[in-house]
Amino acid sequence: MSEIQTRHLVLRQFRDSDVDPLYEIQGDREYMRFTFCAESRAVCETWLRRYAESRRVNGFAPWTIVLRSDDRVIGWGGLNIDPKAPEWGPEVSYFIHPAYQGRGFATELVHCSLQYGFNDLQLKRIGAFAMPENEASIRVLTKCGFKFLRYEPALRRNHYELGAEEWTPPTEN
């Protein structure tokens, strides 16, 4: 699926033109302190392409997140299998531009990712990881139904998971 539209977002496949707006986010060391921070545009581009190319192997990869109202790239995320750690299986991850944080866009993305993963891809379980200090992401994950499994010392992150049988699709307001 190359594009999905939600209430506020367009979730689409990565394009070359996405590197600069995504590096604007991913290159901000303070903002990205809870996850991967790209030390340069080239490192960001390599990282993004590695995930985009995983679509051929996995059948899915994170999307570029575009705000529908102004066609602006505001982040990246969705379902993925970490190319450097495939043993963790399918997971959801994301980052949203700081100017758009706190507006429910991460929750909207995670809900869409779960619907796509469980309904369209027929995945049985989807994981997620968040540093214990990342309270905003933990709120998003728990709001979307993820359950805390354990702290993963090797990753320095909490491990969350949600099974298809436990998932309840969100109701429209």
N, C-alpha and C positions, 0 to 999 in steps of 0.2 A: 504494500500500500504506500503510494508515494506522497499522499497528502490526506490529512484528517482535519476537519474544522470542528472546533468546539464553540462554546458560547462566545468566548473572547479571543480565542487563539486559532492560528493556523499552524499545524504541526506538519512539517514537510522534510523531505530528504535534504541532507547537507549539500550545499552548492559552494563553488569556489569563492563566490562573493561574500560568503558568510564568515570567512576567516577574520577579517578586520573587526567587524562588530563583536564577534565572539572573543577575540583576543582582548578587546577593550575590557571585557569582563574577566576573562581567565588570566589576564596579565596583572590584575590588581591583587598584589600579595596579601594585603590586609583583608580585603573582602573574601578572597578564596582561601583563607586560613584553615578552613575545615575540610578542604578537599584539594584536588590537584591544581596547582598554580603554574601556569606556563611562564618560564623565565624569559622567553622571547617569542616573537611572532612565528618564527620557524618551528619552534618546539610546539606551539599551539596548533599550527597547521598539521604537523606530523601526527599529533595526538588525535585531532579531529578526524583526519583521514583514516587512521587505524580503526577507529570505531565505525566510520562510514563503510569501509571495506568489509567489515565483519557481516554486513547484511547478506553478502553472497554465501557465507558459510552458515549463518544462523537463521536467515530468513527475516531478520529484523535488526534494527540498529536505532540508536537515538535520533531524534528529530531536531531540526532547528526550530525554535519557538518564535513565531512571528505574531505580534499583536495585530489582530484583525482591523481595529479601528484606524490605525495609521500605517500599516504595512511595515512596521519596524521590527527588526530582529532584536528580541529581548532575552534570549537564552537558548539553552540546549538541554535535551534530556529525553527520557523515555526508557524503554526496555533495551537491555543490552546484556551481553556476556563479555566480561572484561577480557580483552585480548591477551593480557598478561597474566590472568588468573582465571581461566575458564572453569576450573574446578568448583568455583562458587555457584555456577549455574546462572540462570536468568535472574536479573535484578533490575530495579528501577533506580535511576540516578538523574540528577538535574542540577543546573545552576541558572539563576534568573538575575538579570541586571539589577544592581542595587536600587536604581530609581523606580523599579517596578515591583520591588519586594513588598510583601505584606498586603497584596491585593487579591490573594487567592489563586494566582496563576499557577503556582507550584501544585496546589491541591487539584486544580483543574487538569493539569498535565498528568499527575499520578493517577487520578480517576480514569482518565482516558487510556493510559498505559495499561492499567489493570483490566479494563474492559477489552481492549485489544488483545492482551495476553491470554486472558481466560476464555473469551468468546471466540476470537478469530484464530488464535494460534493454538488453542487447546492446551496451554501450559497447565501443569498441575500445581506448581508452587512458584512464587516470585519472591525474591529476597530484596533487601535494601540494607544499606550501611550508613551510619551517622556517628560522628564523634559525639561523645557524651555531652560536650559543651555546646553542641549545635542544637540548641533548644527549638529553634524555628523549624528545622527539618524534622526533628523528632515529633513536633506537633503535627506537621503535615502527614507524616507516616502513620501516626496513631489515629488521626482523623480519618484516614483512608482505610483503616482496618488492620494495618500491620501490627503484629505482636512481637514484643521483645523476646529474642531467644537467649542471647548471652553476649557478653563482652568478648571480642576477638582480640587478644593481646597482640598477635602478629600484625594486625591491621590498625590497632589502637582505635577501634570503632565498635559501637554496638551493632549487633546483627539482628535484623528484623526479618520476619517472613510472613507471608499470607498464602494460604492454600485456596484453590478454586472452590472447594466445598465450604469454606469459611467466609468467602467474599460476598458482600451484599452490594449490588450496584447502587450508586447514589440516586436519590429521587430528585426530580426537577422541581424547582421552587416556582 
